């Protein structure tokens, strides 16, 4: 089956970013409506090669294009999404799983993988929404306090923490805004690189390849990366290698995300 590209792993003064525009202005349209029959993919091994939101998205991608793996991949995605605050995606995956299970049960000589459909966990959804809101309020209060103390490093970390939380909730637009706002509080090249990687990460999820390419170039132009030399800068060399890998893949993915 045609597999998605290997999406990048991310670890932790630039020009302002246009975050008021639709972040998906240059994204691809709906994926091609092709179907993969008789897959040989080891789904569990494949899913293990991804983390976080990308793992969930890849499993949903397989469910959309491979009927024989649809139920199994959606069940796996349902399990993984419950490790996050992303309640909306949980409910969407459960709806898809309900439909997929019903479709399979209606096909003669076909047995749904894994047996009974897991019930919608409304208690988990309600509890998780409350926890997410409480955490958001705390992080927002912390950031206001940091701004009151005018400590740049604390403010930068506060924006990053908010971005991480929004990402865990599946709110990509607000995650992008928070990560990009950290740029005004970067006090070292390392901070700038971290900010760029965070923006790149969310832009990959949004399939916004112009931002990916732009922020790869910004990260590469920071002094620590642009002037890295020899073994003493091995950490910078690793970042540079990662950025070049992202840049090459983003050029291809800008025209075809699925291949």
Residue pairs with C-beta under 8 A, 6 or more apart in sequence:
1 36
1 39
1 40
1 41
1 65
1 66
2 34
2 36
2 258
2 259
3 41
3 46
4 58
4 61
4 257
4 258
5 249
5 252
5 253
5 257
5 259
6 49
6 249
7 50
7 54
7 58
7 204
8 200
8 201
8 204
8 242
8 245
8 246
8 249
9 51
10 197
10 198
10 200
10 201
11 197
12 194
12 197
13 183
13 186
13 192
14 183
14 186
14 192
14 195
14 196
14 215
14 218
15 218
16 183
17 180
17 183
17 199
17 211
19 176
19 177
19 180
23 172
23 173
23 176
23 203
23 206
23 208
23 211
24 206
24 207
24 208
25 208
26 208
26 209
26 210
26 254
27 206
27 207
27 208
27 209
28 207
28 256
28 257
31 61
31 64
31 65
31 257
31 258
32 258
34 65
35 65
35 66
35 67
36 65
36 66
37 67
37 68
38 68
39 66
39 68
39 69
41 62
41 66
41 69
43 59
43 62
43 69
43 72
43 73
43 76
44 76
46 58
46 62
47 55
47 58
47 59
47 73
47 76
47 80
50 58
52 84
52 167
53 84
53 86
53 167
53 170
53 205
54 204
54 205
55 77
55 80
56 77
56 80
56 81
56 86
56 89
56 93
57 205
59 73
59 74
59 76
59 77
59 80
60 73
60 74
60 77
60 93
60 96
61 258
62 69
62 70
62 73
63 69
63 70
63 73
63 74
63 77
63 96
63 100
64 70
66 73
70 100
70 104
71 97
71 100
71 101
71 104
71 112
71 113
71 114
72 113
72 114
74 93
74 96
74 97
74 100
75 97
75 113
75 114
75 118
77 93
78 90
78 93
78 94
78 97
78 118
81 89
81 90
81 93
82 90
82 121
82 124
84 168
84 169
84 170
85 128
85 129
85 131
85 132
85 135
85 165
85 168
85 169
85 170
86 168
86 169
86 170
87 125
87 128
87 129
87 132
87 169
88 170
89 170
90 121
90 124
90 125
91 120
91 125
94 118
94 120
97 117
97 118
98 117
101 112
101 117
104 110
104 111
104 112
105 112
132 165
132 168
132 169
135 165
136 162
136 165
136 169
139 158
139 161
139 162
139 165
140 162
142 158
142 161
143 155
143 158
143 159
143 161
143 162
146 154
146 155
146 157
146 158
147 155
147 158
152 185
152 187
153 185
153 187
155 185
156 182
156 185
156 186
156 187
156 191
159 178
159 179
159 181
159 182
159 185
160 178
160 179
160 182
160 194
160 198
162 174
162 178
163 174
163 175
163 176
163 177
163 178
163 179
163 182
163 198
163 202
164 175
166 172
166 174
166 175
166 178
167 175
167 201
167 202
172 202
172 205
172 206
175 202
176 199
176 202
176 203
176 206
179 195
179 198
179 199
179 201
179 202
180 195
180 199
182 191
182 195
182 198
183 192
183 195
185 191
186 192
186 195
189 222
189 223
189 224
189 225
190 224
192 218
192 219
192 222
193 219
193 222
193 224
193 225
193 239
196 215
196 216
196 218
196 219
196 222
197 219
199 211
199 215
200 211
200 212
200 215
200 216
200 219
200 246
203 209
203 211
203 212
203 215
204 212
204 250
207 253
207 257
209 250
209 253
209 254
210 254
212 246
212 250
213 247
213 250
213 251
213 254
216 243
216 246
216 247
216 250
217 247
219 225
219 239
219 243
220 226
220 240
220 243
220 247
224 233
224 236
225 236
225 239
225 240
225 243
228 236
228 237
228 240
252 259
